[in-house]
Amino acid sequence: MRQNLGFADAAAMRWRMDQSDEWYTVVVGLEDSARVRYRQTGSETVDLPQTWEQLQAAIGDDLYTLSVVARAFPASGYLTNPDSPRRIAEQMGADPESVERVWELAAQADGEEDRRRAHEVLARDSSSSARLVATLVLGNFMDDDRAWHALVSSLIDPHPYRAVNNVARSMLEGMFAGMVEGRITRKRNPIDWSGARSPLSAIFEGTNLSAFDSILQVLVVTDIDPEFAQQLARENPDLLLAYAGAEHGPTRIPALNFLRAISGEDFGTDVDAWRAWIRR
């Protein structure tokens, strides 16, 4: 849709029919290019330590191994089974040795210097490969609100093949799934999302439609401050309301859950009522 039909952004989501082997696809499109605002990337080359360079080499062009690691790695501090990387690889049909190698290298980048460098690379480095590794390394620091903010910022990375975006989305989705399923049980304070206002606003406006429902779910499960969330909704209500009023049930559920969580109200699928509430 983006390349052949000129859409500013688009997303295709695959769903399985209930109690069936048949699948169907839901497509979302955005026509107004003014609503797509990728982050600015740096123009420098930041020196990377040897472990990071080894991690780059281990990833190479193997994006499937990377996606498997990205989904599970941020929760690694909460996993008690030492064989988790290999077990996860087998469950997801990935090569266990490749997953284990990438996982081990990423886990080594867990020092304070690695934390600082990850943020520096994301802010200054022109290389999408370096930004990809920096995004994955942030999985070592999920107890820090700034790591969550940086992952959201990576969702709007301008790399044309969206490798950085997809890694960030997989990491956030993995944390969300772990929290919902009870695999992540460590208590923590709600995340202060005000430090990610700019990338969140861009996502609410329409940048990276593939991540929109995921970020709504993440914001709810991390207890976003209702007042701040209401500001996001008021500034850019159109996409949120479009999802809330979608005919496709699974598409509208994250939007409705988000609206209920930040409002204390429940207007069901009555989009006019939700629009009136947002205007108030």
Salt bridges, closest charged atoms under 4 A:
ASP9 OD1 - ARG2 NH1 3.51
ASP9 OD1 - ARG162 NH2 2.71
ASP21 OD1 - ARG16 NH2 2.70
GLU44 OE1 - ARG124 NH2 2.32
GLU100 OE1 - ARG86 NH2 2.90
GLU112 OE1 - ARG115 NE 3.16
GLU113 OE2 - ARG116 NH2 2.30
GLU113 OE2 - ARG117 NH2 3.05
GLU120 OE1 - ARG116 NH1 2.82
GLU120 OE2 - ARG124 NH1 2.09
ASP143 OD2 - ARG186 NH1 2.87
ASP144 OD2 - ARG115 NH1 2.85
ASP144 OD2 - ARG146 NH2 2.87
ASP145 OD1 - ARG188 NH2 2.77
ASP157 OD2 - ARG39 NH2 2.72
ASP157 OD2 - ARG131 NE 2.65
GLU173 OE1 - ARG71 NH1 3.41
GLU173 OE2 - ARG169 NE 3.99
GLU181 OE1 - ARG183 NE 2.84
GLU205 OE1 - ARG37 NE 2.85
GLU235 OE2 - ARG197 NH1 3.00
ASP238 OD2 - ARG35 NH1 3.74
ASP266 OD1 - ARG260 NE 2.97
ASP272 OD1 - ARG275 NH1 3.17
